[in-house]
Amino acid sequence: MRDKIAIVTGSSDGIGLATARCLAKLGAAVVVNSRSQERADDVASALRDDGLRATGIGADLATPAGVEHLIAQTLAEYGTVDILVNNAGRPSVTPAEDLDLDAWRAVIDLNLTAPFLCAQRAGRIMLAKGKGVIINVGSVFSRLGMPGRVAYAASKHGLDGLTSTLGAEWGPRGVRVVSVNAGYTATGLVQRAMSIGGFAEEDIARRTPLGRLATPEEIAEVIAFVASDAASYVNGTHIYVDGGWTGYGGW
């Protein structure tokens, strides 16, 4: 990854932070993103303290202006983008009949529209030079459904559709697009989902064939592989890193 410029959205904690650190350790210069400039700066500073290359850019990607700010500031700092990891997202656990339109839109705006806008803006840069990788971080709910997850599952199903279409459209022009769909992972986001969804880590471990949640680093390692030239023939597809969750058909 030496001399590569990577943007990782939603990278102040969880999978995003693990991915930013992993890519930076492999030699990339990483743009750390959070809605808060202070949080982005703090994480980037911590990475630099470890001898890694990182810059913090605060931007709310649920808005087109936030997406434009993220890409424009990246170009001002580094001049290009080689890797985009669309990781920013939010959970939603609400019965479908109780979900109001504003809550629906908030999930779709960040989980689906923001990845499209980031991919579109960064993709233009990658297409112009004929090379780049876009990775969309999905979920087991990119493939499955569960009561109370109507907005979240719709957004993640849509993300796989975005991946397939962009991979088919842009692959011939040198830009690969891949989904890395994570199982339940030990992150703050999953902890928040547990608190509002009425389930516990033990429930997830019991349902998962490997018997535990993933660590953020386990997801990050797969993202790093997909971003690398070692995955040069992987495009327009969806890789599940879920401990066997989607493969298990039992009770």
PyMOL commands that set and color helices and strands:
alter all, ss='L'
color gray80, all
select helices_A, chain A and resi 14-25+37-49+64-78+96-98+101-129+140-142+150-173+188-197+201-207+216-227+229-231
alter helices_A, ss='H'
color red, helices_A
select strands_A, chain A and resi 5-8+29-34+54-58+83-86+132-139+175-182+238-241
alter strands_A, ss='S'
color yellow, strands_A
deselect
rebuild
show_as cartoon
